Amino acid sequence: MKRIGIILILLSGMLCRVSQSAEYPQAEISNGILKAHIYLPDKENSFYNATRFDWSGVISSLTYKGHTYFGKWNDEENPLPDAAITGPVEAYFPLNYSEVGVGGHFIKIGVGTLVKVSDEKHADLNSFPIADLGKWKIKKKADEVQFIHVLHADDYSYEYRKTVHLVADQPTMVISHSLKNTGKKRIDTFGYNHNFFVIDNQPIDKGFELTFPVNVSGVGRGSGDIFEIRGNKIIFKRVMDESETFACKYLEGLKSVKDFDVRLDNLNTGAGVRITGNQPLSRFRLWGNSKTVCPETYIDLKIEPGEEFSWSYFYEFYESDSMSQ
């Protein structure tokens, strides 16, 4: 009976998450060069209220010199709740999923306390009932939004801060973070940014490429057909069917902070973005479909009780002089 009750809660939560609403809490920020719209966490009416991704910093659109960089990438009428999201969103591996049994509570940073519904290994696309959302506080300025998420649990508690800031007089966005461990046990996890880029709303084709500061290697779904690695570049070879996806689970060669430097160019329109970070990558993955390219940047988080860790991502948007013919 306990398992049935948990499943009913889960189904109820999923129905709630896929409900359509025309109005969601959001903020518009600008530095006169960049303009971004950001959805805000809200207990009753968040644009995103599932359990895979951090609820803060969900960017619905960002524009620079008439170019657009984020937007809807999933055309399904009823997409999975955990896929119905936009922008450079982040996710964190659960802190204590393996420590609790079915019906027990586990923690996901930026989401809250969740209910474990089965003995299956944790999977990103699984949805879970939310037992405690924690407390969100939001501070808005003309050129930035700061999100503060506080969660208190028995052993794992934290204060998580994320700020999306548009740098004055520059085409640069900074996403800065701090995570303070206010609990009894060590926080030992990893986080990643999915970076759902939708550049100028164009389908992925030969005009798209990724560039790294060093040579890289790796294989995966679509390797050699949809995409190809050539030295320090990943190039795309053809127009994709809407049902196709591509993926590279491990991209080798990125070992230091200096290697955390990737450029994504849409040579068809000249729009580009450079992503850097101030912490070393623990892993780099690539995923995408016919509408989005997702360079997924991973970092490790190991924080003792009472300690705090900070990290930042930097997005430099630009317009290239060279365009594909």
matplotlib code that plots the C-alpha trace (Angstrom):
import matplotlib.pyplot as plt

x = [0.0, 2.9, 4.3, 0.9, 0.5, 3.9, 3.1, -0.2, 1.7, 4.2, 1.4, -0.4, 2.9, 3.5, 0.0, 0.6, 3.9, 2.6, -0.3, -0.1, -0.2, 0.2, 1.8, 4.8, 6.8, 9.8, 12.3, 13.8, 17.4, 19.6, 23.0, 22.1, 24.0, 22.4, 18.8, 17.6, 14.3, 14.6, 11.9, 11.7, 11.1, 7.6, 5.8, 2.5, 3.3, 6.9, 7.6, 9.8, 8.7, 10.0, 12.9, 15.8, 17.1, 17.9, 14.8, 16.9, 18.4, 16.1, 16.6, 13.8, 15.6, 18.7, 19.4, 22.6, 22.7, 19.5, 20.7, 18.9, 20.7, 18.0, 14.5, 12.2, 14.0, 11.4, 8.5, 6.6, 3.1, 3.5, 7.2, 8.5, 8.2, 12.0, 12.7, 10.4, 13.0, 15.2, 18.5, 21.8, 20.1, 22.0, 21.5, 23.2, 23.5, 21.5, 23.3, 22.0, 19.9, 21.7, 21.5, 17.7, 15.1, 11.9, 9.7, 12.8, 13.9, 16.9, 18.3, 18.8, 20.5, 18.3, 15.2, 14.6, 13.8, 12.4, 10.8, 12.5, 9.9, 11.8, 15.0, 16.1, 19.4, 18.9, 18.3, 18.1, 14.9, 13.0, 10.6, 10.0, 7.5, 8.7, 8.5, 10.0, 10.8, 12.9, 12.8, 13.6, 14.6, 15.0, 16.8, 16.4, 18.3, 18.3, 21.2, 21.1, 18.9, 20.2, 18.6, 19.0, 17.8, 17.9, 17.1, 17.2, 17.2, 18.4, 21.9, 22.2, 21.4, 22.7, 22.5, 22.8, 23.3, 23.2, 23.5, 22.8, 24.6, 25.1, 28.5, 28.4, 29.4, 30.2, 28.4, 29.1, 26.9, 28.3, 26.5, 28.1, 27.4, 28.2, 27.2, 27.5, 27.2, 25.1, 24.4, 26.1, 27.5, 29.9, 28.4, 30.1, 28.4, 28.8, 26.9, 26.6, 25.2, 23.2, 23.4, 20.4, 21.6, 19.1, 21.0, 18.8, 16.2, 18.0, 18.2, 21.6, 23.5, 26.9, 27.0, 27.5, 30.8, 32.4, 36.0, 38.2, 41.7, 43.2, 42.6, 39.8, 38.6, 35.5, 32.8, 29.1, 25.7, 25.9, 29.7, 31.0, 27.5, 25.9, 29.1, 32.8, 35.8, 38.7, 41.6, 40.2, 36.8, 33.5, 31.8, 28.3, 28.0, 24.4, 20.9, 19.3, 15.9, 13.6, 13.5, 17.4, 19.6, 23.4, 25.6, 29.2, 29.3, 33.0, 35.0, 38.7, 41.5, 40.1, 42.1, 42.8, 41.0, 42.5, 40.8, 37.4, 37.0, 34.5, 33.1, 29.9, 29.4, 26.5, 28.4, 25.1, 24.2, 27.6, 26.3, 28.7, 29.2, 32.3, 31.9, 34.6, 34.8, 37.0, 37.1, 38.5, 36.1, 35.5, 33.9, 32.5, 29.6, 27.8, 24.1, 21.7, 18.9, 17.9, 17.3, 19.8, 23.5, 24.4, 28.0, 27.6, 30.2, 30.7, 32.4, 32.9, 31.6, 33.2, 32.2, 32.8, 30.2, 30.5, 32.5, 31.6, 32.5, 32.2, 32.4, 31.4, 30.6, 31.3, 29.4, 30.8, 28.5, 29.8, 29.1, 31.6, 32.9, 33.0, 29.8, 29.4, 28.4]
y = [0.0, 2.3, 1.9, 2.5, 5.7, 6.9, 6.2, 8.1, 11.1, 10.9, 10.7, 13.7, 15.7, 14.9, 16.0, 19.2, 19.8, 19.5, 21.8, 24.8, 28.3, 31.5, 33.5, 32.5, 34.6, 36.0, 38.9, 40.9, 42.1, 44.1, 45.9, 47.8, 45.2, 41.9, 41.4, 38.2, 36.9, 34.6, 32.5, 32.6, 29.7, 29.8, 27.3, 27.6, 28.5, 27.9, 27.5, 24.6, 22.6, 19.1, 17.3, 17.0, 20.5, 23.3, 25.6, 28.8, 30.7, 29.2, 31.6, 31.7, 34.1, 36.1, 38.5, 40.1, 42.3, 40.7, 37.1, 34.8, 32.1, 30.2, 29.0, 26.1, 23.0, 20.3, 20.3, 17.4, 18.4, 16.8, 16.6, 14.8, 17.2, 17.1, 18.0, 21.0, 23.6, 26.2, 28.0, 27.2, 25.1, 23.1, 19.8, 18.1, 14.5, 13.6, 13.8, 10.7, 8.7, 5.4, 5.9, 5.8, 3.1, 3.3, 6.0, 7.7, 11.3, 12.4, 15.8, 17.5, 20.9, 23.6, 21.4, 20.3, 17.1, 14.3, 11.0, 7.8, 5.7, 2.5, 0.6, 1.4, 3.2, 6.9, 8.2, 11.8, 11.4, 9.9, 12.2, 12.2, 13.6, 16.7, 16.5, 19.9, 22.7, 24.5, 28.3, 30.5, 34.2, 36.3, 39.6, 41.5, 44.4, 45.9, 43.8, 40.7, 38.3, 36.5, 33.3, 32.0, 28.5, 27.3, 23.7, 22.1, 18.4, 15.9, 15.4, 17.4, 21.1, 23.9, 27.5, 27.7, 31.1, 31.6, 35.0, 35.7, 38.9, 40.9, 42.6, 46.4, 47.5, 44.0, 41.2, 38.9, 37.0, 35.6, 32.8, 32.7, 30.2, 29.5, 26.5, 26.5, 23.1, 23.8, 20.2, 17.4, 15.4, 16.1, 17.2, 15.0, 15.3, 16.8, 19.4, 20.1, 22.8, 21.4, 24.6, 24.1, 26.5, 27.4, 29.9, 32.1, 29.3, 27.4, 23.7, 22.0, 21.5, 22.0, 25.6, 24.7, 23.9, 23.6, 24.7, 23.8, 25.1, 21.7, 18.6, 16.4, 12.8, 10.7, 8.6, 8.3, 8.3, 10.0, 10.1, 10.0, 10.5, 13.5, 15.0, 14.5, 15.4, 17.0, 18.0, 20.8, 21.0, 19.2, 19.8, 18.8, 17.0, 17.2, 18.4, 16.2, 14.6, 15.9, 12.5, 12.2, 12.9, 12.8, 12.3, 11.9, 10.6, 11.4, 13.9, 13.3, 15.9, 18.7, 18.4, 21.9, 25.1, 26.5, 23.8, 25.0, 27.0, 26.1, 28.1, 27.3, 29.0, 29.2, 30.1, 30.5, 33.6, 34.6, 34.2, 32.7, 32.2, 31.4, 29.5, 29.5, 28.6, 29.2, 25.6, 22.5, 20.3, 16.9, 15.7, 17.1, 15.6, 16.5, 16.1, 17.5, 17.1, 18.9, 22.2, 22.4, 21.8, 21.1, 21.2, 19.8, 21.1, 19.1, 20.1, 18.2, 19.5, 18.3, 20.4, 19.7, 20.8, 24.5, 25.1, 27.0, 26.5, 29.0, 28.7, 30.7, 30.3, 33.1, 33.5, 35.8, 36.4, 37.6, 38.1, 36.4, 38.2, 34.8, 33.1, 29.8, 30.1]
z = [0.0, 0.8, -2.7, -4.3, -2.3, -3.5, -7.1, -6.9, -5.5, -8.3, -11.0, -9.4, -9.4, -13.1, -14.0, -12.2, -13.8, -17.4, -16.9, -19.2, -17.9, -20.0, -17.2, -15.2, -12.7, -14.6, -14.7, -17.6, -17.2, -19.5, -19.6, -22.9, -24.9, -23.8, -22.8, -21.0, -19.7, -16.7, -15.2, -11.4, -8.9, -7.6, -5.3, -7.1, -10.7, -11.8, -15.5, -14.4, -11.4, -12.0, -10.2, -12.6, -12.9, -10.5, -10.5, -10.6, -13.6, -16.2, -19.2, -21.7, -24.1, -24.5, -27.4, -28.7, -31.8, -33.1, -32.5, -30.1, -28.1, -26.1, -26.7, -27.1, -28.4, -27.8, -30.3, -28.7, -27.7, -24.3, -23.5, -20.5, -17.5, -16.9, -20.5, -20.7, -19.9, -21.6, -21.2, -19.5, -16.7, -14.2, -12.3, -9.4, -8.5, -5.4, -2.1, -0.4, -2.8, -2.1, 1.6, 1.9, 1.2, -0.8, 0.8, 2.2, 1.5, -0.5, -1.5, -4.8, -4.7, -6.2, -6.0, -2.5, -0.5, -2.8, -2.1, -3.3, -5.2, -6.1, -5.6, -9.1, -9.7, -9.9, -13.5, -14.6, -16.5, -13.5, -11.7, -8.0, -5.5, -3.7, 0.1, 0.8, -1.6, 1.0, 0.9, -2.1, -1.9, -5.0, -5.4, -8.6, -10.1, -13.6, -14.8, -12.5, -10.6, -7.5, -6.3, -2.7, -1.8, 1.8, 2.7, 6.1, 6.5, 9.1, 7.9, 4.6, 4.7, 2.6, 1.5, -2.3, -4.1, -7.8, -9.6, -13.3, -14.0, -17.3, -17.1, -17.7, -21.2, -22.3, -24.2, -21.2, -18.8, -15.6, -13.7, -10.3, -7.5, -3.9, -1.8, 2.0, 3.8, 6.8, 7.5, 9.5, 6.6, 3.8, 0.5, -2.1, -5.5, -9.0, -11.0, -14.7, -17.0, -19.8, -21.9, -24.2, -27.0, -29.7, -31.8, -34.1, -34.0, -36.8, -37.2, -36.6, -39.8, -41.4, -40.3, -36.6, -34.9, -31.5, -30.9, -27.9, -26.8, -27.2, -29.3, -28.1, -28.8, -28.1, -29.7, -29.3, -30.9, -34.3, -34.3, -37.9, -39.2, -37.5, -36.1, -36.4, -34.3, -36.1, -33.9, -31.6, -33.3, -33.5, -36.8, -37.9, -41.2, -42.2, -41.5, -38.9, -38.9, -36.1, -34.4, -34.3, -31.3, -30.9, -27.9, -26.7, -23.1, -22.5, -24.4, -23.6, -23.5, -21.3, -18.1, -16.5, -15.8, -19.0, -20.9, -19.7, -22.8, -25.5, -28.4, -30.2, -33.6, -35.9, -39.1, -41.0, -39.1, -37.6, -34.0, -31.5, -27.8, -25.7, -22.4, -19.8, -16.1, -13.0, -11.9, -13.7, -15.6, -14.1, -17.3, -20.6, -22.5, -25.7, -26.4, -28.9, -31.4, -34.6, -32.7, -29.9, -29.2, -25.6, -24.5, -20.9, -18.5, -15.2, -12.0, -8.7, -5.4, -2.2, 0.8, 4.5, 7.1, 7.8, 4.6, 1.4, -2.2, -5.1, -8.8, -11.9, -15.6, -18.1, -21.4, -24.0, -26.9, -30.2, -33.9, -36.2, -39.4, -41.2, -42.3, -44.1, -47.7]

ax = plt.figure().add_subplot(projection="3d")
ax.plot(x, y, z, "-o")
ax.set_aspect("equal")
plt.show()
